[in-house]
Amino acid sequence: MSRLDSFIRRLTAQKILLEHVAEQVKEVPGPILELGLGNGRTYDHLREILPGRDIYVFDRDLACHPSCIPEGDFMIFGEIRDTLAFCEPRIGEKAAFIHADIGSGDPTTDLATQSWLSPLIDDRCKPGGYVLSGLALDLPGFEELEKPEGIRPGRYHLYRKKA
């Protein structure tokens, strides 16, 4: 498969999963955390499918389209490993949904990311909350959920924190 075909499949899967979780999370109050702004496409889509929800975005720099820059306190700059650990006073409560698409494609880097990201996600997600991640995470207090049909196994991981 070409890299273009792989990219198209990845973005299609991401869109399907984000919309699937958006339907589920409507019943769970609380903010949304977007880990990694990148070019802003996912953040922009989350704003559209979850209108009225507070969406906090974490990234170390700004490289997105100008229309996708979160307003004021909703953009949290710095290394996600550091800022996610100490964001609760700013956000005010645990998250209803955390989207983490911060894999690098390098197996060693991704294993290191998984090791620090898993406990932080566990700390920041409320019971009944959802997590969608491009990396498999070690989340003992969560159940891994079935994904909608057509999503290749291993491409994304969908979790819900047990109540």
GILIN-V699815 format. One record per helix or strand of 2 or more residues. SS is the DSSP state (h for helix, s for strand). FROM is the first residue (numbers start at 1). TO is the last residue. Records with the same first field share a line. If there is no record, write none. Layout:
SS = FROM-TO / FROM-TO
//
This chain:
h = 3-25 / 41-49 / 66-68 / 72-74 / 80-86 / 88-91 / 107-124
s = 32-35 / 55-59 / 75-77 / 95-100 / 125-133 / 142-144 / 157-161
//
